Structure formats: structure tokens, C-alpha cells
Amino acid sequence: MNRKVSVAPMMDCTDRHERYFLRLISKNTLLYTEMVVDEAINRGDKKKLLEFNIEEKPVALQLGGSSPKLLASATKIGEDFGYDEINLNLGCPSRKVEKNKFGACLMKEPNLVADCLTEMKAATKLPVTIKTRIGYDNVEDYENFHNFISILKKVGITTFIIHARKAMLGKFTPKQNLNIPPLKYDYVYKLKQDFPDDEIIINGGITSVKEIKTHLEKTDGVMIGRAAYHTPYLLADIEREIFNNENVPSRQDVIEQLIPYVKSELKKGTRLNQIMRHTLGLFHGQSGASFWKRYLSENMCVRDADVKKIDHIMDKVKFNNFDRSVGTSA
């Protein structure tokens, strides 16, 4: 599987509608689900939690949990639903996640993590990967990070996605944890030097194709997060400059292709705002971007949005003469 560039799992962001929208822009990036808790999969509405459109593929399922048994069962269910990879979340720093004993707090218990991954690998033929941080609280030395990865390597994990910040557990909000702990890309570069045969993916604060190219000189892949959500047309630049794909749709083309999906989903009971909220940043940096955001916010991103407005959205796009180029996302 090509993991050269991927879009990070982001809570309240990378749901199935967002992934379908991003896939219209980019055919080659690997997409990830939001983190789904193993217990919810085992005891809840599996179809509601895991069903996705075949057009989203390749797509990876990220799991949260710390029970080897529950994670193994969720892994098998994920495979049955058609995902291409199963990823274990070892990086989420929220208090709620820590209280339930998964996410970044598991870095404190590498042997438990190893047990979880052993059971997950035994339950599937799919690649099993991890996403983690470089440390937690006051534990941020490279030696500890190296030892943590070494333990996971011993159970057969070969792909490591590293958010190059430590997690401050219980002290910072999730948002603060995305900004305040300093980025230490050198830790990830050194990890690749120490484990040259493994796949090392770097994540954290990466916002441009130029930065992606720089990181790809020293790692196997780059995972982008908030930049992909807030400026989704960045994926068009990635298609051209990283994957050498010149067949990239314009922003207007993307909306035009999204309309049939929206209409299909509305018939299933999906609310219009659940889909269109993900498109707010599509025209970022372009003339007319403020109109687009305002129009969506007032007409399509409200809970009781008038579904008939989707029939006229292309008229609004064309009337406001948005730049039809497939140029830079700005």
C-alpha cells in the first residue's frame, strides 16, 4: 500500500463524508477514519460505525482501546467491512481517552501495547500499524522512544506513524497538545536511521508540498492533518507534485461530482450539513472564498438546512465566477 502521503485520523473531521469529499480531489493519498473505540464496535451498531463508500478506498481504520481481546475482535470486524489497514491509536492525549486507558497514555505500558498488537495481528491478514507520539509528560528522551518502538517491532509491527510531539497527559487540552509541545522532527529522522528496514511515517505541523518533499527525503511517508481539513485543495497539489498525477479536478469539478453523492445520502436520511460542513475550506485562498464560506454557513451548514438548495449550488459557484484553475491551494 502506498503510504507516501496520508490524511490523519481526526475526531469530528475524517468521517465517511469527509473521506468521500477528499477522495474526489485525490486518488492516491491514504485516508484514515476517525478513531473508533473497540468496545463500541463489539457492542454497538457496527454498520453505523464502520460502513463506508467503496469510492473512499484505500482507507484505514483507526482503533482505540487497550484490551487485546476487544481489539482483536474489532480488527477482524474491520477486515470484514473491507478496510485496507488497521491502525492502533497510541497518540490521543485527551483526558476522556486517558480515563478509558487508550491513546497516548499507553506509551507508559509498552508490554500491554505489544500484547494488544500481537492479538490484532493474529486476527487479520491486513497490515496492522500504530500511530504514536515521541513521548509523554516529562518522558521525552530519544532513548525511551527508541525502546518503545523496539518492543513493538518484536511483535511484528513494521509501519510506525509518528506525531513528532510529546503528549502532555491531563495537563493540556487536545488542541493545546497539537500546538504547545515542540515538534522534534529529528527524533523521527533518527528513528528511520536506526530502523532502515521499517516504514517510518512523519506527522505533525506539516502544511505544504514543500515541507512534504523535505520530509520524504528522510522518512518513508508524510501524514498531514489539519491542513488537509482546513485547506482540502492542498491534496490537488500533492497529486500533481508528489504523485505526478496531472488529471486533477478543479474545485468546481469537485463540487459538481459531490452533488450526486449528497442527493444519494439525503435519501438515506443524512442531513445536508453533515456533508457540506467539510467543504468550507475548498476555495481557501481563492477569490470568492469568503462568499463560499458565508453561503455554506448560512444555507447548508445549519442543522435544518433546506435540501433543495443543493440543486442551485453550482449556479452560485458559476455566478460568483470562482477561479476555475486547478492551481495552487494557496
Backbone hydrogen bonds in HBPLUS format (Angstrom, degrees):
<---DONOR---> <-ACCEPTOR-->    atom                        ^
c    i                          cat <-CA-CA->   ^        H-A-AA   ^      H-
h    n   atom  resd res      DA  || num        DHA   H-A  angle D-A-AA Bond
n    s   type  num  typ     dist DA aas  dist angle  dist       angle   num
A0222-VAL N   A0004-LYS O   2.77 MM 218  6.02 155.5  1.83 139.3 144.0     1
A0030-LEU N   A0005-VAL O   3.14 MM  25  6.59 157.1  2.20 142.6 146.3     2
A0006-SER N   A0222-VAL O   2.97 MM 216  6.44 149.4  2.06 149.2 155.5     3
A0224-ILE N   A0006-SER O   2.88 MM 218  6.32 161.3  1.92 163.8 160.4     4
A0007-VAL N   A0030-LEU O   2.91 MM  23  6.37 152.7  1.98 163.2 169.3     5
A0008-ALA N   A0224-ILE O   2.81 MM 216  5.78 167.3  1.83 150.3 153.9     6
A0013-CYS N   A0010-MET O   3.04 MM   3  5.30 148.7  2.14 133.0 131.1     7
A0014-THR N   A0010-MET O   3.03 MM   4  5.46 158.9  2.07 145.7 152.1     8
A0015-ASP N   A0013-CYS O   2.88 MM   2  5.73 140.0  2.04  98.1  90.7     9
A0019-ARG N   A0015-ASP O   3.05 MM   4  6.33 161.4  2.09 155.2 160.9    10
A0020-TYR N   A0016-ARG O   3.03 MM   4  6.16 154.3  2.10 139.3 145.8    11
A0021-PHE N   A0017-HIS O   3.05 MM   4  6.24 163.6  2.08 148.0 152.3    12
A0022-LEU N   A0018-GLU O   2.88 MM   4  6.14 164.2  1.90 155.1 159.0    13
A0023-ARG N   A0019-ARG O   2.92 MM   4  6.02 150.0  2.01 143.9 152.2    14
A0024-LEU N   A0020-TYR O   3.23 MM   4  6.56 132.9  2.47 140.6 151.6    15
A0024-LEU N   A0021-PHE O   3.17 MM   3  5.37 137.7  2.36 100.3 111.5    16
A0025-ILE N   A0022-LEU O   3.00 MM   3  5.28 135.3  2.20 102.7 114.8    17
A0026-SER N   A0022-LEU O   2.92 MM   4  6.18 163.8  1.94 156.2 161.2    18
A0031-LEU N   A0058-PRO O   3.40 MM  27  6.59 177.9  2.40 147.2 147.0    19
A0060-ALA N   A0031-LEU O   2.78 MM  29  6.23 159.3  1.82 156.0 162.3    20
A0033-THR N   A0060-ALA O   2.94 MM  27  6.33 147.9  2.04 163.8 173.9    21
A0036-VAL N   A0062-GLN O   2.90 MM  26  6.26 159.5  1.94 149.2 154.0    22
A0064-GLY N   A0036-VAL O   2.98 MM  28  5.85 144.1  2.11 132.3 131.8    23
A0040-ALA N   A0037-VAL O   3.08 MM   3  5.34 119.9  2.45 103.4 117.9    24
A0041-ILE N   A0037-VAL O   3.18 MM   4  6.57 154.6  2.25 154.0 161.1    25
A0038-ASP N   A0064-GLY O   2.86 MM  26  5.94 163.7  1.89 173.4 168.2    26
A0042-ASN N   A0038-ASP O   3.01 MM   4  6.29 159.2  2.06 152.0 157.7    27
A0043-ARG N   A0039-GLU O   2.91 MM   4  5.98 147.1  2.02 147.4 155.7    28
A0044-GLY N   A0040-ALA O   2.63 MM   4  4.93 135.2  1.82 137.9 145.8    29
A0049-LEU N   A0045-ASP O   3.02 MM   4  6.24 156.4  2.08 154.6 161.9    30
A0050-LEU N   A0046-LYS O   2.84 MM   4  5.78 154.1  1.91 153.0 159.1    31
A0051-GLU N   A0047-LYS O   2.95 MM   4  5.08 156.5  2.01 135.1 139.4    32
A0056-GLU N   A0053-ASN O   2.88 MM   3  5.67 165.7  1.90 125.8 130.4    33
A0057-LYS N   A0054-ILE O   3.27 MM   3  5.87 159.3  2.32 115.2 120.0    34
A0084-ASP N   A0059-VAL O   2.95 MM  25  5.73 178.6  1.95 162.6 162.2    35
A0061-LEU N   A0085-GLU O   2.93 MM  24  6.20 163.4  1.96 159.9 154.8    36
A0087-ASN N   A0061-LEU O   2.77 MM  26  6.03 166.8  1.78 157.4 158.7    37
A0063-LEU N   A0087-ASN O   2.70 MM  24  6.04 165.3  1.72 175.4 175.6    38
A0089-ASN N   A0063-LEU O   2.91 MM  26  6.00 164.6  1.94 176.8 176.0    39
A0071-LEU N   A0067-SER O   2.87 MM   4  5.93 168.5  1.88 166.7 170.2    40
A0072-ALA N   A0068-PRO O   2.96 MM   4  5.97 152.5  2.04 140.2 147.8    41
A0073-SER N   A0069-LYS O   3.06 MM   4  6.30 159.9  2.10 148.0 153.1    42
A0074-ALA N   A0070-LEU O   2.92 MM   4  6.11 161.3  1.95 148.0 153.3    43
A0075-THR N   A0071-LEU O   2.85 MM   4  5.95 148.8  1.94 143.6 152.4    44
A0076-LYS N   A0072-ALA O   3.08 MM   4  6.37 159.8  2.12 149.0 152.8    45
A0077-ILE N   A0073-SER O   3.04 MM   4  6.32 157.8  2.09 147.9 154.4    46
A0078-GLY N   A0074-ALA O   2.85 MM   4  6.04 155.6  1.91 145.6 152.6    47
A0079-GLU N   A0075-THR O   2.94 MM   4  6.26 153.0  2.01 148.8 156.0    48
A0080-ASP N   A0076-LYS O   2.99 MM   4  6.27 156.2  2.05 146.1 152.4    49
A0081-PHE N   A0077-ILE O   3.03 MM   4  6.33 137.3  2.21 143.9 155.4    50
A0081-PHE N   A0078-GLY O   3.22 MM   3  5.13 128.5  2.50  92.4 105.6    51
A0083-TYR N   A0078-GLY O   3.35 MM   5  6.00 170.0  2.36 154.4 151.6    52
A0082-GLY N   A0079-GLU O   3.01 MM   3  5.27 153.1  2.08 105.6 114.3    53
A0086-ILE N   A0127-PRO O   3.00 MM  41  6.35 169.4  2.01 167.6 171.1    54
A0129-THR N   A0086-ILE O   2.88 MM  43  6.30 158.5  1.93 152.1 159.3    55
A0088-LEU N   A0129-THR O   2.89 MM  41  6.35 155.1  1.95 145.0 149.9    56
A0131-LYS N   A0088-LEU O   3.09 MM  43  6.31 158.7  2.14 162.9 158.5    57
A0090-LEU N   A0131-LYS O   2.76 MM  41  5.64 153.8  1.82 168.8 171.3    58
A0104-ALA N   A0092-CYS O   2.81 MM  12  5.11 169.2  1.82 128.1 131.9    59
A0098-GLU N   A0094-SER O   2.94 MM   4  6.22 160.9  1.98 151.5 157.3    60
A0099-LYS N   A0095-ARG O   2.82 MM   4  6.00 155.5  1.88 150.5 157.3    61
A0100-ASN N   A0096-LYS O   3.23 MM   4  6.50 143.5  2.37 139.2 147.6    62
A0100-ASN N   A0097-VAL O   3.16 MM   3  5.24 125.7  2.47  96.0 109.4    63
A0102-PHE N   A0097-VAL O   3.18 MM   5  5.70 150.9  2.27 138.2 145.1    64
A0101-LYS N   A0098-GLU O   2.90 MM   3  4.82 157.5  1.95 104.4 110.3    65
A0106-LEU N   A0103-GLY O   3.15 MM   3  6.01 161.9  2.19 122.3 127.2    66
A0107-MET N   A0104-ALA O   2.99 MM   3  5.74 167.6  2.01 121.9 126.0    67
A0108-LYS N   A0105-CYS O   3.10 MM   3  5.87 164.0  2.13 117.2 122.0    68
A0109-GLU N   A0106-LEU O   2.87 MM   3  5.15 154.6  1.93 108.7 117.1    69
A0112-LEU N   A0109-GLU O   3.14 MM   3  5.49 122.6  2.49 107.5 120.6    70
A0113-VAL N   A0109-GLU O   3.11 MM   4  6.44 161.6  2.15 155.0 160.6    71
A0114-ALA N   A0110-PRO O   2.88 MM   4  6.09 154.7  1.94 144.1 151.1    72
A0115-ASP N   A0111-ASN O   2.98 MM   4  6.26 151.5  2.07 142.1 149.3    73
A0116-CYS N   A0112-LEU O   2.93 MM   4  6.26 157.8  1.98 151.6 157.6    74
A0117-LEU N   A0113-VAL O   2.91 MM   4  6.19 163.7  1.94 156.3 160.1    75
A0118-THR N   A0114-ALA O   2.90 MM   4  6.06 150.9  1.98 145.9 154.2    76
A0119-GLU N   A0115-ASP O   3.15 MM   4  6.41 161.6  2.19 149.8 153.1    77
A0120-MET N   A0116-CYS O   2.94 MM   4  6.19 155.8  1.99 148.2 156.0    78
A0121-LYS N   A0117-LEU O   2.89 MM   4  5.99 165.4  1.91 149.9 153.2    79
A0122-ALA N   A0118-THR O   3.09 MM   4  6.26 148.8  2.19 139.9 148.6    80
A0123-ALA N   A0119-GLU O   3.16 MM   4  6.30 127.0  2.46 137.1 149.6    81
A0123-ALA N   A0120-MET O   3.08 MM   3  5.20 140.0  2.25  98.9 110.5    82
A0124-THR N   A0121-LYS O   3.43 MM   3  5.59 163.5  2.46 104.4 108.9    83
A0161-ILE N   A0130-ILE O   2.88 MM  31  6.05 167.2  1.89 160.7 163.3    84
A0132-THR N   A0161-ILE O   2.91 MM  29  6.38 156.5  1.97 168.2 173.9    85
A0163-HIS N   A0132-THR O   2.80 MM  31  6.05 171.4  1.81 171.7 170.7    86
A0134-ILE N   A0165-ARG O   3.18 MM  31  5.72 160.8  2.22 124.3 128.6    87
A0167-ALA N   A0135-GLY O   2.97 MM  32  6.33 154.0  2.04 130.4 133.7    88
A0136-TYR N   A0139-VAL O   2.87 MM   3  5.25 146.2  1.99 144.3 149.6    89
A0139-VAL N   A0136-TYR O   2.68 MM   3  5.25 148.1  1.78 154.8 154.8    90
A0137-ASP N   A0167-ALA O   2.77 MM  30  6.18 154.5  1.84 155.2 159.5    91
A0145-PHE N   A0141-ASP O   3.34 MM   4  6.64 162.9  2.37 149.9 154.7    92
A0146-HIS N   A0142-TYR O   2.79 MM   4  5.99 162.2  1.82 159.6 164.4    93
A0147-ASN N   A0143-GLU O   2.95 MM   4  6.16 156.4  2.01 145.7 151.9    94
A0148-PHE N   A0144-ASN O   2.97 MM   4  6.19 154.4  2.04 147.1 153.8    95
A0149-ILE N   A0145-PHE O   3.10 MM   4  6.40 164.5  2.12 152.8 155.7    96
A0150-SER N   A0146-HIS O   2.91 MM   4  6.10 154.1  1.97 146.3 154.5    97
A0151-ILE N   A0147-ASN O   3.07 MM   4  6.33 152.0  2.15 148.7 153.8    98
A0152-LEU N   A0148-PHE O   3.38 MM   4  6.72 154.1  2.45 143.8 150.1    99
A0153-LYS N   A0149-ILE O   2.90 MM   4  6.17 145.7  2.02 150.4 161.0   100
A0154-LYS N   A0150-SER O   3.24 MM   4  6.49 143.9  2.38 142.1 149.9   101
A0155-VAL N   A0152-LEU O   3.27 MM   3  5.61 149.3  2.37 103.9 111.9   102
A0157-ILE N   A0152-LEU O   3.40 MM   5  5.94 159.8  2.44 146.7 143.4   103
A0156-GLY N   A0153-LYS O   2.92 MM   3  5.25 161.1  1.96 115.0 118.5   104
A0199-GLU N   A0158-THR O   2.78 MM  41  6.03 161.9  1.81 172.2 172.6   105
A0160-PHE N   A0199-GLU O   2.85 MM  39  6.23 164.3  1.88 173.1 176.2   106
A0201-ILE N   A0160-PHE O   2.87 MM  41  6.10 172.6  1.88 155.3 157.5   107
A0162-ILE N   A0201-ILE O   2.78 MM  39  6.07 171.2  1.79 168.7 166.2   108
A0203-ASN N   A0162-ILE O   2.88 MM  41  5.72 136.0  2.08 159.4 147.2   109
A0165-ARG N   A0163-HIS O   2.73 MM   2  5.64 139.6  1.89  94.5  92.2   110
A0164-ALA N   A0203-ASN O   2.96 MM  39  6.20 160.2  2.00 166.6 160.1   111
A0184-LYS N   A0164-ALA O   2.73 MM  20  5.30 159.6  1.77 153.6 160.9   112
A0177-ASN N   A0173-THR O   2.88 MM   4  6.17 151.3  1.96 153.1 162.2   113
A0178-LEU N   A0175-LYS O   3.04 MM   3  5.21 149.4  2.13 101.7 111.2   114
A0179-ASN N   A0176-GLN O   3.03 MM   3  5.23 157.5  2.08 106.6 113.9   115
A0180-ILE N   A0176-GLN O   2.76 MM   4  5.54 171.9  1.77 161.6 164.5   116
A0187-TYR N   A0184-LYS O   3.06 MM   3  5.77 147.3  2.17 116.7 124.1   117
A0188-VAL N   A0185-TYR O   2.97 MM   3  5.34 121.7  2.32 105.4 119.3   118
A0189-TYR N   A0185-TYR O   3.01 MM   4  6.40 159.5  2.06 154.5 160.9   119
A0190-LYS N   A0186-ASP O   2.90 MM   4  6.01 158.2  1.94 144.9 150.8   120
A0191-LEU N   A0187-TYR O   2.97 MM   4  6.16 147.8  2.07 138.8 147.9   121
A0192-LYS N   A0188-VAL O   3.08 MM   4  6.38 153.0  2.15 146.8 152.8   122
A0193-GLN N   A0189-TYR O   3.09 MM   4  6.46 148.8  2.20 142.2 151.0   123
A0194-ASP N   A0190-LYS O   2.84 MM   4  6.15 153.2  1.92 150.5 158.1   124
A0195-PHE N   A0191-LEU O   2.82 MM   4  5.98 141.9  1.97 145.8 156.3   125
A0198-ASP N   A0195-PHE O   3.14 MM   3  5.65 163.2  2.17 117.9 123.1   126
A0220-ASP N   A0200-ILE O   2.93 MM  20  5.40 150.3  2.01 154.8 161.1   127
A0202-ILE N   A0221-GLY O   2.92 MM  19  6.30 161.1  1.95 149.0 144.7   128
A0223-MET N   A0202-ILE O   2.81 MM  21  6.05 166.1  1.83 160.5 161.5   129
A0212-ILE N   A0208-SER O   3.04 MM   4  6.35 156.9  2.10 145.2 152.1   130
A0213-LYS N   A0209-VAL O   2.89 MM   4  6.16 163.1  1.92 157.0 159.8   131
A0214-THR N   A0210-LYS O   3.13 MM   4  6.40 153.7  2.20 143.6 150.5   132
A0215-HIS N   A0211-GLU O   2.99 MM   4  6.28 163.5  2.01 156.6 160.0   133
A0216-LEU N   A0212-ILE O   2.92 MM   4  6.13 151.4  2.00 151.6 160.2   134
A0217-GLU N   A0214-THR O   3.22 MM   3  5.51 151.7  2.31 103.3 111.6   135
A0218-LYS N   A0215-HIS O   2.96 MM   3  5.50 154.1  2.02 113.4 121.2   136
A0219-THR N   A0215-HIS O   2.89 MM   4  5.98 126.5  2.18 149.3 165.2   137
A0228-ALA N   A0225-GLY O   2.95 MM   3  5.59 132.8  2.18 117.4 128.7   138
A0229-TYR N   A0226-ARG O   3.03 MM   3  5.04 125.4  2.34  94.8 109.6   139
A0230-HIS N   A0226-ARG O   2.85 MM   4  6.03 174.4  1.85 166.8 166.7   140
A0231-THR N   A0227-ALA O   2.93 MM   4  5.51 148.0  2.03 134.0 142.8   141
A0234-LEU N   A0231-THR O   2.95 MM   3  5.88 163.9  1.97 131.3 135.0   142
A0235-LEU N   A0232-PRO O   3.04 MM   3  5.98 164.6  2.06 124.0 127.0   143
A0236-ALA N   A0233-TYR O   2.95 MM   3  5.29 146.6  2.07 105.2 114.7   144
A0237-ASP N   A0234-LEU O   3.08 MM   3  5.28 119.4  2.46 100.7 114.6   145
A0238-ILE N   A0234-LEU O   3.07 MM   4  6.45 154.8  2.14 148.6 156.2   146
A0239-GLU N   A0235-LEU O   2.94 MM   4  6.14 152.4  2.02 139.3 146.2   147
A0240-ARG N   A0236-ALA O   3.16 MM   4  6.47 160.9  2.20 147.8 151.4   148
A0241-GLU N   A0237-ASP O   2.82 MM   4  5.93 174.4  1.82 160.3 161.5   149
A0242-ILE N   A0238-ILE O   2.85 MM   4  5.14 152.7  1.93 135.2 142.1   150
A0243-PHE N   A0238-ILE O   3.25 MM   5  6.73 150.2  2.34 153.5 160.6   151
A0245-ASN N   A0239-GLU O   2.87 MM   6  5.31 169.9  1.88 135.6 136.0   152
A0254-VAL N   A0250-SER O   3.02 MM   4  6.35 151.3  2.10 147.8 155.3   153
A0255-ILE N   A0251-ARG O   3.14 MM   4  6.55 158.4  2.19 151.3 155.4   154
A0256-GLU N   A0252-GLN O   2.91 MM   4  6.16 163.7  1.94 152.8 157.9   155
A0257-GLN N   A0253-ASP O   2.86 MM   4  6.10 152.6  1.94 149.7 156.7   156
A0258-LEU N   A0254-VAL O   2.90 MM   4  6.08 132.6  2.13 139.9 153.6   157
A0258-LEU N   A0255-ILE O   3.05 MM   3  4.91 126.7  2.34  91.7 106.6   158
A0259-ILE N   A0255-ILE O   3.14 MM   4  6.36 140.5  2.30 150.9 158.5   159
A0261-TYR N   A0258-LEU O   3.05 MM   3  5.32 116.7  2.47 105.7 121.1   160
A0262-VAL N   A0258-LEU O   2.92 MM   4  6.22 158.1  1.97 156.8 164.1   161
A0263-LYS N   A0259-ILE O   2.95 MM   4  6.23 166.7  1.97 161.6 163.8   162
A0264-SER N   A0260-PRO O   2.98 MM   4  6.14 155.6  2.04 144.0 151.0   163
A0265-GLU N   A0261-TYR O   2.89 MM   4  6.12 158.6  1.93 152.5 158.2   164
A0266-LEU N   A0262-VAL O   2.86 MM   4  6.09 152.9  1.93 153.3 161.2   165
A0267-LYS N   A0263-LYS O   3.28 MM   4  6.49 150.1  2.38 141.9 147.9   166
A0268-LYS N   A0265-GLU O   2.94 MM   3  5.06 135.1  2.14  98.6 111.9   167
A0270-THR N   A0265-GLU O   3.07 MM   5  5.39 157.0  2.12 148.3 141.1   168
A0269-GLY N   A0266-LEU O   3.05 MM   3  5.13 156.9  2.11 102.7 109.9   169
A0274-GLN N   A0271-ARG O   3.04 MM   3  5.45 137.5  2.23 107.9 119.4   170
A0275-ILE N   A0272-LEU O   3.15 MM   3  5.69 147.2  2.27 111.0 119.3   171
A0276-MET N   A0272-LEU O   3.03 MM   4  6.24 171.5  2.04 165.8 163.2   172
A0277-ARG N   A0273-ASN O   3.20 MM   4  5.58 152.4  2.28 132.6 136.3   173
A0278-HIS N   A0275-ILE O   3.20 MM   3  6.06 155.4  2.26 121.1 126.5   174
A0279-THR N   A0276-MET O   2.99 MM   3  5.37 157.9  2.04 112.5 119.5   175
A0282-LEU N   A0279-THR O   3.07 MM   3  5.35 170.2  2.08 119.9 121.9   176
A0284-HIS N   A0281-GLY O   3.10 MM   3  5.13 161.9  2.13 115.3 115.6   177
A0286-GLN N   A0283-PHE O   2.91 MM   3  5.40 157.8  1.96 144.3 143.6   178
A0289-ALA N   A0286-GLN O   3.10 MM   3  5.49 151.8  2.18 136.0 133.6   179
A0292-TRP N   A0288-GLY O   3.01 MM   4  6.29 163.9  2.03 156.6 160.8   180
A0293-LYS N   A0289-ALA O   3.04 MM   4  6.32 166.7  2.06 153.6 155.9   181
A0294-ARG N   A0290-SER O   2.97 MM   4  6.07 161.9  2.00 144.9 150.6   182
A0295-TYR N   A0291-PHE O   2.72 MM   4  5.87 167.5  1.74 159.7 163.4   183
A0296-LEU N   A0292-TRP O   2.97 MM   4  6.12 167.4  1.99 152.3 155.8   184
A0297-SER N   A0293-LYS O   2.85 MM   4  5.93 164.8  1.87 148.6 153.8   185
A0298-GLU N   A0294-ARG O   2.94 MM   4  6.05 154.9  2.00 149.9 155.7   186
A0299-ASN N   A0295-TYR O   2.93 MM   4  5.84 143.3  2.06 143.2 153.1   187
A0300-MET N   A0296-LEU O   2.74 MM   4  4.77 152.5  1.81 129.8 138.7   188
A0301-CYS N   A0296-LEU O   2.75 MM   5  5.67 133.2  1.97 162.7 152.7   189
A0305-ALA N   A0302-VAL O   3.18 MM   3  5.30 137.5  2.37 127.5 120.5   190
A0309-LYS N   A0306-ASP O   3.04 MM   3  5.78 159.6  2.08 119.5 125.5   191
A0310-ILE N   A0307-VAL O   3.29 MM   3  5.96 159.8  2.34 114.3 118.8   192
A0311-ASP N   A0308-LYS O   3.05 MM   3  5.69 149.6  2.15 114.4 122.1   193
A0312-HIS N   A0309-LYS O   3.03 MM   3  5.42 150.3  2.12 108.5 117.2   194
A0313-ILE N   A0310-ILE O   3.42 MM   3  5.18 166.3  2.44  98.9 102.8   195
A0315-ASP N   A0312-HIS O   3.13 MM   3  5.28 123.0  2.47  98.6 113.0   196
A0316-LYS N   A0312-HIS O   3.19 MM   4  6.59 152.3  2.27 150.0 157.2   197
A0317-VAL N   A0313-ILE O   2.99 MM   4  6.34 155.1  2.05 147.2 154.3   198
A0318-LYS N   A0314-MET O   2.89 MM   4  6.06 169.1  1.90 152.2 154.5   199
A0319-PHE N   A0315-ASP O   2.81 MM   4  5.82 158.6  1.86 146.5 153.4   200
A0320-ASN N   A0316-LYS O   3.13 MM   4  6.17 150.8  2.22 141.2 147.4   201
A0321-ASN N   A0318-LYS O   3.03 MM   3  5.03 157.1  2.08 102.6 109.1   202
